[in-house]
């Protein structure tokens, strides 16, 4: 747990430093999108990297808070940075040889996001992220995720967020045990979420 807290602190410091590097006179060219989402999510061994070695599944409800940032978006830049923190509470977990358990999931992710506006008051985006997470608090897993999203604006700043995501762990680092890393019996994760957000900075709608 101490390692997880340390990683989260380091992640926060890096993210804060990136924003602080933009001086005050350039602040109006930065677009920031804060959002919170409630999600239904499912972990499964049926779609894994590498291929599954057993059958295990887990379903739960999660909350996620995140931030997307774009530089000079009003001048046409559509690529930005994205980061979020997710917390899941499971209500079902079953498995054959391996059980994903019923402890709360904690995940930190960050990466690139592409955003476009095909219609007025609707944004479509795709995030590609690296993920640091834990299911059992006895190991840390690294993975990747893809997240398509739609933002529907009520006004210039407040929006409804709809999202889907697929992610898969590819390596796990146990805190204890015989092996330094593990590559088998790692889960894939599917989520369906709805939430809201607030946009401010240089460009909003």
Buried (B, 14 or more C-beta within 10 A) or exposed (E): EEEBEEBBEEBEEEBEEEEEEEEEEEEEBBBBBEBBBEBBBBBBBEEBBEEBBEEBBBBBEBBBBBBBBBBEBEEEBEEBBBBBBBBBEBEEBEBEEBBBBBBBBBBBBBBEBEBEBEEEEBBBBBBEBBBBBBBBBBBBBBBBBBBEBBBEBEEEEEBBBBBBBBBBBBEBBBEEEEEEEBBEBBBBBBBEBEBBBEBEBBBBB
